[in-house]
Amino acid sequence: MLWILRFSGFFSAALVMIILSPSLQSFPPAEAIRSANHDGHLRFPFSPSDSLTQLSFRKSTTFRNADECGFSDHQIRGKTIVCDPSLVHVAITLDVEYLRGSVAAVHSILQHSMCPENVFFHFLVSETNLESLVRSTFPQLKLKVYYFDPEIVRSLISTSVRQALEQPLNYARNYLADLLEPCVKRVIYLDSDLVVVDDIAKLWTTNLGSRTIGAPEYCHANFTKYFTASFWSEKRFSGTFRGRKPCYFNTGVMVIDLVKWRWVGYTKRIERWMAIQKSHLIYELGSLPSYLLVFAGHVAPIEHRWNQHGLGGDNVRGSCRNLHPGPVSLLHWSGSGKPWLRLDSKQPCPLDALWAPYDLYGHSP
């Protein structure tokens, strides 16, 4: 049975590589994030307050460790030991609107992992009724759910170019060091609109060196676009980049050293910039710029293959995006176009077909 699962994973990865072409062009990261204020048509056909009975997912195949992983029982008396040093820790948010994407992301990670039983998922939620749905979809999944109180950050959130970027749960990643157990020293943070087509353990072993976070950087991007003219005109703000060589990075895929984060107190630094933004409006792109302000120029670079982002395109023009040239380990539909909604509307982009194999939405046949 194991070789069938491995072949399935290989086939999915091969499909990604078949679609790649030397002629594919990359797009400026800022344009992948900026989109219309009017994105209401890209939401679930019901309100998050509606009953979860309207959501159903097929039960996932059970994925087991390969022989090379060795014995990996991370449980004592049925309780998973989150502090086990051999675990790979992954943090993802869960909410009704993006739940379909989160489930697909988890499914993709398990399918392509050599040692899926070694992956521990930390789910950040602001709605407490999602855990049972996830557990029924992935009965063998090692997981813990952490409640994030929206009121912690609500007063710090300012207006963004897109309403979806103003949701409090988008800011939960700022508090991972506080929410997760102190024994969890490193975590991979992933957005809910992506799929992984490679072994997540490869990303986990990223060498961060002296840095606190690692992410793919895009130094060709016009960095000035991420902040307003008033930011650059005031030295008290723009001076924060003095002596640094800042590059854009997408915060939807990050490897985070939680020990260093806690030691330095980066959550407070991010909150300070959010407070400045609230009163001076120095940027427009939700939770991203505060990370650029704190970390840009101090990021451990990760291969671009680990964040082929911007596939969500721009819904004003209805545009579809191509992949950046090169190998692919992770496909990311950042931007306001989400593959599950475009597929349901029968107006998909070509690359949305690469997300579909991981979709577990709907009743079992």
NULOLO-929807 format. One record per residue (C-alpha): residue in three letters; x, y, z. Coordinates in Angstrom, 1 decimal. Example, Ala and Ser with C-alpha at 12.3 -4.5 7.8 and 13.67 -1.06 7.14 Angstrom:
! NULOLO-929807
ATOM resn      u      v      w
ATOM  ALA   12.3   -4.5    7.8
ATOM  SER   13.7   -1.1    7.1
***
This chain:
! NULOLO-929807
ATOM resn      u      v      w
ATOM  MET    0.0    0.0    0.0
ATOM  LEU    2.9    2.3    0.8
ATOM  TRP    4.4    2.2   -2.7
ATOM  ILE    1.0    3.2   -4.1
ATOM  LEU    0.9    6.3   -1.9
ATOM  ARG    4.5    7.2   -2.8
ATOM  PHE    3.7    6.8   -6.5
ATOM  SER    0.6    9.0   -6.1
ATOM  GLY    2.8   11.7   -4.6
ATOM  PHE    5.4   11.3   -7.3
ATOM  PHE    2.7   11.7  -10.0
ATOM  SER    1.4   14.9   -8.5
ATOM  ALA    4.9   16.4   -8.3
ATOM  ALA    5.6   15.3  -11.9
ATOM  LEU    2.4   17.0  -13.0
ATOM  VAL    3.7   20.3  -11.7
ATOM  MET    7.0   19.9  -13.6
ATOM  ILE    5.2   19.1  -16.8
ATOM  ILE    3.3   22.4  -16.7
ATOM  LEU    6.5   24.3  -16.1
ATOM  SER    7.9   25.9  -19.2
ATOM  PRO   11.0   28.1  -19.8
ATOM  SER    8.7   30.7  -21.4
ATOM  LEU    6.8   31.3  -18.1
ATOM  GLN    7.4   34.7  -16.7
ATOM  SER    7.3   35.8  -13.1
ATOM  PHE    5.3   38.8  -11.8
ATOM  PRO    6.2   41.5   -9.4
ATOM  PRO    5.3   40.3   -5.9
ATOM  ALA    3.5   43.5   -5.0
ATOM  GLU    1.1   43.0   -7.9
ATOM  ALA    0.3   39.6   -6.6
ATOM  ILE   -0.8   41.0   -3.3
ATOM  ARG   -2.5   44.2   -4.4
ATOM  SER   -6.1   43.6   -5.7
ATOM  ALA   -9.5   45.1   -5.7
ATOM  ASN  -11.3   46.2   -2.5
ATOM  HIS  -14.3   44.4   -3.9
ATOM  ASP  -13.6   40.8   -3.5
ATOM  GLY  -16.9   39.7   -2.0
ATOM  HIS  -17.6   37.2   -4.8
ATOM  LEU  -14.5   35.2   -3.7
ATOM  ARG  -16.1   33.9   -0.5
ATOM  PHE  -17.9   30.8    0.6
ATOM  PRO  -21.5   30.8   -0.4
ATOM  PHE  -22.6   31.1    3.2
ATOM  SER  -21.6   33.2    6.2
ATOM  PRO  -19.0   31.9    8.7
ATOM  SER  -21.7   32.1   11.3
ATOM  ASP  -23.8   29.5    9.4
ATOM  SER  -23.8   25.9   10.7
ATOM  LEU  -20.8   23.8    9.9
ATOM  THR  -23.1   21.1    8.7
ATOM  GLN  -22.9   22.8    5.4
ATOM  LEU  -19.2   21.9    5.2
ATOM  SER  -18.2   18.3    4.6
ATOM  PHE  -14.9   16.7    3.7
ATOM  ARG  -14.1   13.2    2.6
ATOM  LYS  -11.9   11.2    5.0
ATOM  SER   -8.3   11.3    3.9
ATOM  THR   -6.2    8.2    3.2
ATOM  THR   -4.1    7.2    6.1
ATOM  PHE   -0.5    8.1    5.4
ATOM  ARG    2.3    6.0    7.1
ATOM  ASN    6.0    6.5    7.6
ATOM  ALA    8.4    4.9    5.2
ATOM  ASP   10.7    2.3    6.6
ATOM  GLU   13.6    4.8    6.4
ATOM  CYS   11.8    6.9    9.1
ATOM  GLY   12.3    4.2   11.7
ATOM  PHE   10.0    3.8   14.7
ATOM  SER    7.9    6.9   15.2
ATOM  ASP    5.3    6.4   17.9
ATOM  HIS    5.1    9.9   19.4
ATOM  GLN    2.4    8.9   21.9
ATOM  ILE    2.2    7.8   25.5
ATOM  ARG   -1.2    6.5   26.6
ATOM  GLY   -2.8    7.9   23.5
ATOM  LYS   -1.5   11.4   24.0
ATOM  THR    0.8   13.0   21.5
ATOM  ILE    4.1   14.3   22.9
ATOM  VAL    4.3   17.8   21.3
ATOM  CYS    7.8   18.2   22.8
ATOM  ASP    9.3   15.2   21.0
ATOM  PRO   12.4   16.6   19.2
ATOM  SER   12.0   14.4   16.2
ATOM  LEU    8.7   16.1   15.2
ATOM  VAL    8.3   18.6   12.3
ATOM  HIS    6.1   21.4   13.5
ATOM  VAL    3.7   23.1   11.0
ATOM  ALA    1.3   26.0   12.0
ATOM  ILE   -1.7   26.9    9.9
ATOM  THR   -4.8   29.0   10.6
ATOM  LEU   -8.3   27.5   10.4
ATOM  ASP  -11.5   29.5    9.7
ATOM  VAL  -14.7   28.7    7.8
ATOM  GLU  -13.9   30.8    4.8
ATOM  TYR  -10.5   29.3    4.1
ATOM  LEU  -11.1   25.8    5.6
ATOM  ARG  -11.2   24.1    2.3
ATOM  GLY   -7.8   25.5    1.5
ATOM  SER   -6.4   24.6    4.9
ATOM  VAL   -7.6   21.0    4.5
ATOM  ALA   -6.0   20.8    1.0
ATOM  ALA   -2.7   22.1    2.4
ATOM  VAL   -2.6   19.5    5.1
ATOM  HIS   -3.5   16.8    2.6
ATOM  SER   -0.7   17.8    0.3
ATOM  ILE    1.9   17.8    3.1
ATOM  LEU    0.9   14.3    4.2
ATOM  GLN    0.9   13.0    0.7
ATOM  HIS    4.4   14.2   -0.1
ATOM  SER    6.1   13.5    3.2
ATOM  MET    8.5   10.6    3.6
ATOM  CYS    7.6   10.6    7.3
ATOM  PRO    4.0   11.9    7.6
ATOM  GLU    3.6   10.5   11.1
ATOM  ASN    6.4   12.8   12.2
ATOM  VAL    4.5   16.0   11.2
ATOM  PHE    2.7   17.8   14.0
ATOM  PHE    0.1   20.4   13.1
ATOM  HIS   -0.6   23.5   15.2
ATOM  PHE   -3.9   25.0   14.1
ATOM  LEU   -4.7   28.6   15.0
ATOM  VAL   -8.5   29.3   15.3
ATOM  SER  -10.8   32.0   16.4
ATOM  GLU  -13.8   29.7   16.1
ATOM  THR  -13.8   26.8   18.5
ATOM  ASN  -16.0   24.4   16.5
ATOM  LEU  -13.6   23.4   13.7
ATOM  GLU  -11.5   20.8   15.5
ATOM  SER  -13.9   17.9   15.2
ATOM  LEU  -14.3   18.5   11.5
ATOM  VAL  -10.5   18.4   10.9
ATOM  ARG  -10.1   15.3   13.1
ATOM  SER  -12.8   13.4   11.3
ATOM  THR  -11.1   14.3    8.0
ATOM  PHE   -7.6   13.2    9.2
ATOM  PRO   -8.3   10.6   12.0
ATOM  GLN   -4.6    9.8   12.5
ATOM  LEU   -3.3   13.4   12.3
ATOM  LYS   -1.1   14.7   15.1
ATOM  LEU   -2.5   18.1   16.0
ATOM  LYS   -3.4   20.6   18.6
ATOM  VAL   -5.8   23.5   18.2
ATOM  TYR   -4.9   26.9   19.7
ATOM  TYR   -7.6   29.6   20.3
ATOM  PHE   -6.5   33.0   19.2
ATOM  ASP   -8.6   35.8   20.7
ATOM  PRO   -9.4   38.4   18.0
ATOM  GLU   -9.6   41.1   20.6
ATOM  ILE   -5.8   40.8   21.2
ATOM  VAL   -5.1   42.5   17.9
ATOM  ARG   -8.4   44.1   16.7
ATOM  SER   -7.5   47.6   18.0
ATOM  LEU   -4.2   47.5   16.1
ATOM  ILE   -5.6   46.5   12.7
ATOM  SER   -5.9   49.3   10.2
ATOM  THR   -7.6   49.6    6.8
ATOM  SER   -6.0   47.6    4.0
ATOM  VAL   -6.4   47.4    0.2
ATOM  ARG   -8.5   44.3    0.6
ATOM  GLN  -11.0   43.5    3.4
ATOM  ALA   -9.7   39.9    3.7
ATOM  LEU   -6.3   41.2    4.8
ATOM  GLU   -8.0   42.9    7.8
ATOM  GLN   -9.2   39.7    9.5
ATOM  PRO   -7.7   39.3   13.0
ATOM  LEU   -6.7   35.7   12.3
ATOM  ASN   -4.3   36.9    9.7
ATOM  TYR   -2.3   38.3   12.6
ATOM  ALA   -2.2   35.2   14.7
ATOM  ARG    1.2   34.2   13.3
ATOM  ASN    2.6   37.2   15.2
ATOM  TYR    1.8   35.3   18.4
ATOM  LEU    3.1   31.8   17.6
ATOM  ALA    5.9   32.2   20.2
ATOM  ASP    3.3   32.8   22.9
ATOM  LEU    0.6   30.3   21.7
ATOM  LEU    2.8   27.3   21.2
ATOM  GLU    4.5   25.3   24.0
ATOM  PRO    7.9   26.6   25.1
ATOM  CYS    9.4   23.3   24.1
ATOM  VAL    8.6   23.9   20.5
ATOM  LYS   11.7   25.6   19.3
ATOM  ARG   11.0   25.9   15.6
ATOM  VAL    7.9   26.0   13.4
ATOM  ILE    7.0   26.3    9.8
ATOM  TYR    4.2   28.8    9.2
ATOM  LEU    2.1   28.3    6.1
ATOM  ASP   -0.9   30.2    4.7
ATOM  SER   -4.1   28.4    3.9
ATOM  ASP   -4.1   28.9    0.2
ATOM  LEU   -1.2   26.7   -0.9
ATOM  VAL   -0.2   23.1   -1.5
ATOM  VAL    3.1   21.4   -0.9
ATOM  VAL    4.4   19.1   -3.6
ATOM  ASP    7.7   18.1   -1.9
ATOM  ASP    8.8   16.6    1.4
ATOM  ILE    8.1   19.3    4.1
ATOM  ALA   11.1   17.9    6.0
ATOM  LYS   13.4   19.5    3.5
ATOM  LEU   12.0   22.9    4.4
ATOM  TRP   12.1   22.1    8.1
ATOM  THR   15.9   21.5    8.0
ATOM  THR   16.6   25.0    6.6
ATOM  ASN   19.8   26.5    8.1
ATOM  LEU   18.7   29.8    9.6
ATOM  GLY   22.2   30.6   10.9
ATOM  SER   22.0   33.6   13.1
ATOM  ARG   18.6   34.7   11.7
ATOM  THR   15.2   34.3   13.4
ATOM  ILE   13.2   33.6   10.3
ATOM  GLY   13.8   32.1    6.9
ATOM  ALA   11.8   32.7    3.7
ATOM  PRO   12.3   33.0   -0.1
ATOM  GLU   13.4   36.6   -0.8
ATOM  TYR   12.7   38.6   -4.0
ATOM  CYS   15.4   41.3   -4.1
ATOM  HIS   14.4   42.3   -7.7
ATOM  ALA   11.0   43.6   -6.4
ATOM  ASN   10.5   47.4   -6.1
ATOM  PHE   10.7   47.6   -2.3
ATOM  THR    9.3   51.1   -2.2
ATOM  LYS    5.9   49.9   -3.3
ATOM  TYR    5.2   48.3    0.0
ATOM  PHE    5.0   51.6    1.9
ATOM  THR    3.4   54.9    1.3
ATOM  ALA    5.1   58.1    0.1
ATOM  SER    4.7   59.6    3.6
ATOM  PHE    6.7   56.7    5.1
ATOM  TRP    9.6   57.3    2.8
ATOM  SER    9.5   61.0    3.3
ATOM  GLU    9.8   60.8    7.1
ATOM  LYS   13.2   59.7    8.2
ATOM  ARG   11.9   58.6   11.6
ATOM  PHE   10.1   55.8    9.8
ATOM  SER   12.2   55.1    6.7
ATOM  GLY   15.4   55.3    8.8
ATOM  THR   14.6   51.9   10.2
ATOM  PHE   16.2   50.4    7.0
ATOM  ARG   19.4   52.4    7.4
ATOM  GLY   22.3   50.0    7.3
ATOM  ARG   20.1   47.1    6.0
ATOM  LYS   19.6   45.7    2.5
ATOM  PRO   15.9   45.0    2.6
ATOM  CYS   14.3   42.6    0.2
ATOM  TYR   10.6   41.7   -0.2
ATOM  PHE    9.6   38.3    1.2
ATOM  ASN    6.1   36.7    1.4
ATOM  THR    5.0   35.9    4.9
ATOM  GLY    2.8   33.0    3.8
ATOM  VAL    5.8   30.6    4.0
ATOM  MET    8.3   31.1    6.9
ATOM  VAL   10.6   29.0    9.0
ATOM  ILE   10.7   30.6   12.4
ATOM  ASP   13.2   30.1   15.2
ATOM  LEU   10.9   30.5   18.2
ATOM  VAL   13.7   30.5   20.7
ATOM  LYS   15.2   33.6   19.2
ATOM  TRP   11.8   35.2   18.6
ATOM  ARG   11.0   34.8   22.3
ATOM  TRP   14.4   36.0   23.4
ATOM  VAL   14.3   39.2   21.4
ATOM  GLY   10.6   39.8   21.8
ATOM  TYR    9.7   40.3   18.1
ATOM  THR    5.9   40.2   18.8
ATOM  LYS    6.2   43.6   20.7
ATOM  ARG    8.3   45.0   17.8
ATOM  ILE    5.6   44.1   15.3
ATOM  GLU    2.9   45.5   17.5
ATOM  ARG    4.8   48.8   17.8
ATOM  TRP    4.8   49.2   14.0
ATOM  MET    1.2   48.3   13.8
ATOM  ALA    0.4   51.1   16.3
ATOM  ILE    2.4   53.5   14.2
ATOM  GLN    0.5   52.3   11.1
ATOM  LYS   -2.8   52.9   12.9
ATOM  SER   -2.1   56.6   13.4
ATOM  HIS    0.1   57.4   10.4
ATOM  LEU   -1.0   55.0    7.6
ATOM  ILE    2.5   54.1    6.4
ATOM  TYR    1.4   51.0    4.3
ATOM  GLU   -1.7   49.3    2.8
ATOM  LEU   -1.0   45.6    2.6
ATOM  GLY   -2.4   44.1    5.9
ATOM  SER    0.0   42.1    8.1
ATOM  LEU    2.9   41.9    5.6
ATOM  PRO    4.6   45.3    5.9
ATOM  SER    5.1   45.0    9.7
ATOM  TYR    7.2   41.9    9.0
ATOM  LEU    9.2   43.8    6.3
ATOM  LEU    9.9   46.6    8.8
ATOM  VAL   11.1   44.2   11.5
ATOM  PHE   12.9   41.5    9.4
ATOM  ALA   13.7   42.7    5.9
ATOM  GLY   17.5   42.5    5.4
ATOM  HIS   17.7   40.0    8.2
ATOM  VAL   16.1   37.0    6.6
ATOM  ALA   17.7   33.6    6.0
ATOM  PRO   17.2   33.1    2.3
ATOM  ILE   15.3   30.0    1.2
ATOM  GLU   15.1   28.7   -2.4
ATOM  HIS   12.3   30.2   -4.4
ATOM  ARG   10.9   26.8   -5.1
ATOM  TRP    9.4   26.9   -1.6
ATOM  ASN    7.0   29.7   -2.4
ATOM  GLN    5.8   29.9   -6.0
ATOM  HIS    3.4   32.7   -5.0
ATOM  GLY    1.1   35.1   -6.6
ATOM  LEU   -1.1   32.4   -8.3
ATOM  GLY   -4.2   34.2   -6.9
ATOM  GLY   -3.7   36.9   -9.5
ATOM  ASP   -5.7   40.1   -9.7
ATOM  ASN   -9.5   39.8   -9.7
ATOM  VAL   -9.9   43.3  -11.2
ATOM  ARG   -8.6   42.1  -14.5
ATOM  GLY   -9.5   38.5  -13.9
ATOM  SER   -6.0   37.6  -14.8
ATOM  CYS   -4.3   34.3  -14.3
ATOM  ARG   -0.7   34.0  -13.2
ATOM  ASN    2.0   31.7  -14.4
ATOM  LEU    4.7   30.0  -12.3
ATOM  HIS    8.1   31.6  -11.8
ATOM  PRO   10.7   29.8  -13.8
ATOM  GLY   12.5   27.0  -12.0
ATOM  PRO   11.7   24.0   -9.9
ATOM  VAL    8.6   23.9   -7.6
ATOM  SER    8.1   22.5   -4.1
ATOM  LEU    5.2   24.7   -3.0
ATOM  LEU    2.4   26.4   -5.0
ATOM  HIS    0.9   29.5   -3.3
ATOM  TRP   -2.4   31.2   -4.4
ATOM  SER   -1.6   34.5   -2.7
ATOM  GLY   -3.7   37.3   -4.0
ATOM  SER   -7.5   37.4   -3.9
ATOM  GLY   -8.3   34.6   -6.4
ATOM  LYS   -8.5   31.2   -4.6
ATOM  PRO   -8.5   27.9   -6.6
ATOM  TRP  -11.5   26.3   -4.9
ATOM  LEU  -13.7   29.3   -5.7
ATOM  ARG  -12.6   29.6   -9.3
ATOM  LEU  -13.0   25.8   -9.9
ATOM  ASP  -16.5   26.0   -8.4
ATOM  SER  -17.4   28.9  -10.6
ATOM  LYS  -16.3   27.0  -13.7
ATOM  GLN  -13.9   29.8  -14.5
ATOM  PRO  -10.6   28.4  -13.3
ATOM  CYS   -7.1   29.4  -14.2
ATOM  PRO   -4.9   26.7  -15.8
ATOM  LEU   -2.7   26.3  -12.7
ATOM  ASP   -5.8   25.8  -10.4
ATOM  ALA   -5.8   22.2  -11.8
ATOM  LEU   -2.7   21.6   -9.7
ATOM  TRP   -4.6   22.3   -6.5
ATOM  ALA   -7.6   20.1   -7.3
ATOM  PRO   -6.0   16.7   -6.5
ATOM  TYR   -5.6   17.7   -2.9
ATOM  ASP   -9.2   18.9   -2.4
ATOM  LEU  -11.2   16.8    0.0
ATOM  TYR  -14.3   18.9    0.0
ATOM  GLY  -17.7   17.1   -0.5
ATOM  HIS  -19.2   13.8    0.6
ATOM  SER  -17.6   10.5   -0.1
ATOM  PRO  -18.9    8.8   -3.3
***
